[in-house]
Amino acid sequence: MKIVLVAAIGENNVIGRDGQLPWRLKSDLAHFRKLTIDKPVVMGRKTFQSIGRALDRRTNIVITRDATFAAPGVLTAASFPAALDLARKDAVARGTDEIMIVGGSDIFAASLPLADRLEITHVRASPEGDVTFPPIDPTIWREVSRTEHAAGPQDDASFAVAAYLRR
Ligand SMILES: NC(=O)c1ccc[n+]([C@@H]2O[C@H](COP(=O)([O-])OP(=O)(O)OC[C@H]3O[C@@H](n4cnc5c(N)ncnc54)[C@H](OP(=O)(O)O)[C@@H]3O)[C@@H](O)[C@H]2O)c1
């Protein structure tokens, strides 16, 4: 089973501000959908609330310490290992070998040491923010692909989509 982190990161490592994304990047939302569709997606409770609903055609696994938390179309887990356990079972049932970790910062930090691949959108912006992605150590991660994208009509910035594998 592969653990894949999916994140959009500013040049200053910022990924969020005030519970929302710090940019508008419509093109990247389509890319995110393509990467995650028909797979289990694991996220922290705040990321789920920033999205505001369960993502369609994906098993949404939300990590929270709040035992009373519930939302339509969502499985909850009380810890990161419990979420991975649920995600592994779901991936097997779906016939996929990938678990997609989609944030936020606590969840990225907990999962980076276990990750097999990083799917990173490098946003050409340095917005103010209150949450960041952990540094991608080049002695551990090797970039295996990169595609540059000009900003589309509904994008705040240009960006590059890169994939990293463990060395
Ligand atoms: N740019 C990107 O790629 C990207 C991706 C995702 C999110 N974001 C942004 O990041 C921000 C949200 O991220 P965040 O870091 O603030 O929050 P988060 O990681 O999404 O959620 C944090 C919450 O998850 C639960 N949690 C975290 N670790 C846990 C653990 N080990 N055991 C049990 N529960 C745990 C807790 O929920 P309870 O408080 O309910 O117990 C905690 O308050 C937003 O601004 C969002 O837009 C950006």
The ligand as an SDF file (V2000), in Angstrom:
LIG
                    3D

 48 52  0  0  0  0  0  0  0  0999 V2000
   -2.5730   23.9500    0.4140 N   0  0  0  0  0  0  0  0  0  0  0  0
   -2.9010   22.7050    0.7130 C   0  0  0  0  0  0  0  0  0  0  0  0
   -2.5160   21.7410    0.0270 O   0  0  0  0  0  0  0  0  0  0  0  0
   -3.7930   22.4410    1.8940 C   0  0  0  0  0  0  0  0  0  0  0  0
   -4.2500   21.1450    2.1540 C   0  0  0  0  0  0  0  0  0  0  0  0
   -5.0500   20.9420    3.2780 C   0  0  0  0  0  0  0  0  0  0  0  0
   -5.3660   22.0010    4.1080 C   0  0  0  0  0  0  0  0  0  0  0  0
   -4.8990   23.2380    3.8160 N   0  0  0  0  0  0  0  0  0  0  0  0
   -5.1770   24.3730    4.7040 C   0  0  0  0  0  0  0  0  0  0  0  0
   -4.6740   24.0480    5.9840 O   0  0  0  0  0  0  0  0  0  0  0  0
   -5.5290   24.5920    6.9930 C   0  0  0  0  0  0  0  0  0  0  0  0
   -6.0780   23.4520    7.8340 C   0  0  0  0  0  0  0  0  0  0  0  0
   -4.9960   22.6960    8.3450 O   0  0  0  0  0  0  0  0  0  0  0  0
   -4.6200   22.6450    9.8930 P   0  0  0  0  0  0  0  0  0  0  0  0
   -3.2220   22.1850    9.9540 O   0  0  0  0  0  0  0  0  0  0  0  0
   -4.9950   23.9350   10.5360 O   0  0  0  0  0  0  0  0  0  0  0  0
   -5.6320   21.5650   10.4450 O   0  0  0  0  0  0  0  0  0  0  0  0
   -5.8770   20.0210   10.0540 P   0  0  0  0  0  0  0  0  0  0  0  0
   -4.5910   19.2680   10.1060 O   0  0  0  0  0  0  0  0  0  0  0  0
   -6.6850   19.9270    8.8210 O   0  0  0  0  0  0  0  0  0  0  0  0
   -6.8230   19.6050   11.2480 O   0  0  0  0  0  0  0  0  0  0  0  0
   -6.3480   19.6920   12.5650 C   0  0  0  0  0  0  0  0  0  0  0  0
   -7.2890   18.8950   13.4230 C   0  0  0  0  0  0  0  0  0  0  0  0
   -7.1830   17.5120   13.0760 O   0  0  0  0  0  0  0  0  0  0  0  0
   -7.3090   16.7340   14.2510 C   0  0  0  0  0  0  0  0  0  0  0  0
   -6.0460   16.0790   14.4920 N   0  0  0  0  0  0  0  0  0  0  0  0
   -4.8250   16.4300   14.0290 C   0  0  0  0  0  0  0  0  0  0  0  0
   -3.9010   15.5400   14.4280 N   0  0  0  0  0  0  0  0  0  0  0  0
   -4.5490   14.6280   15.1730 C   0  0  0  0  0  0  0  0  0  0  0  0
   -4.1380   13.4480   15.8570 C   0  0  0  0  0  0  0  0  0  0  0  0
   -2.8540   13.0470   15.8640 N   0  0  0  0  0  0  0  0  0  0  0  0
   -5.0650   12.7190   16.5180 N   0  0  0  0  0  0  0  0  0  0  0  0
   -6.3670   13.1040   16.5030 C   0  0  0  0  0  0  0  0  0  0  0  0
   -6.8300   14.2190   15.8630 N   0  0  0  0  0  0  0  0  0  0  0  0
   -5.9160   14.9630   15.2080 C   0  0  0  0  0  0  0  0  0  0  0  0
   -7.6850   17.6970   15.3540 C   0  0  0  0  0  0  0  0  0  0  0  0
   -9.1000   17.8210   15.2640 O   0  0  0  0  0  0  0  0  0  0  0  0
  -10.0510   18.2020   16.5170 P   0  0  0  0  0  0  0  0  0  0  0  0
   -9.6780   19.5970   16.8860 O   0  0  0  0  0  0  0  0  0  0  0  0
  -11.4330   18.0590   15.9610 O   0  0  0  0  0  0  0  0  0  0  0  0
   -9.7350   17.1750   17.5810 O   0  0  0  0  0  0  0  0  0  0  0  0
   -7.0090   18.9780   14.9040 C   0  0  0  0  0  0  0  0  0  0  0  0
   -7.5560   20.1490   15.4740 O   0  0  0  0  0  0  0  0  0  0  0  0
   -6.6060   25.3620    6.2480 C   0  0  0  0  0  0  0  0  0  0  0  0
   -6.1720   26.7000    6.0980 O   0  0  0  0  0  0  0  0  0  0  0  0
   -6.6460   24.6590    4.9000 C   0  0  0  0  0  0  0  0  0  0  0  0
   -7.1580   25.4820    3.8920 O   0  0  0  0  0  0  0  0  0  0  0  0
   -4.1250   23.4740    2.7390 C   0  0  0  0  0  0  0  0  0  0  0  0
  1  2  1  0
  2  3  2  0
  2  4  1  0
  4  5  1  0
  4 48  2  0
  5  6  2  0
  6  7  1  0
  7  8  2  0
  8  9  1  0
  8 48  1  0
  9 10  1  0
  9 46  1  0
 10 11  1  0
 11 12  1  0
 11 44  1  0
 12 13  1  0
 13 14  1  0
 14 15  2  0
 14 16  1  0
 14 17  1  0
 17 18  1  0
 18 19  2  0
 18 20  1  0
 18 21  1  0
 21 22  1  0
 22 23  1  0
 23 24  1  0
 23 42  1  0
 24 25  1  0
 25 26  1  0
 25 36  1  0
 26 27  1  0
 26 35  1  0
 27 28  2  0
 28 29  1  0
 29 30  1  0
 29 35  2  0
 30 31  1  0
 30 32  2  0
 32 33  1  0
 33 34  2  0
 34 35  1  0
 36 37  1  0
 36 42  1  0
 37 38  1  0
 38 39  2  0
 38 40  1  0
 38 41  1  0
 42 43  1  0
 44 45  1  0
 44 46  1  0
 46 47  1  0
M  CHG  2   8   1  16  -1
M  END
$$$$
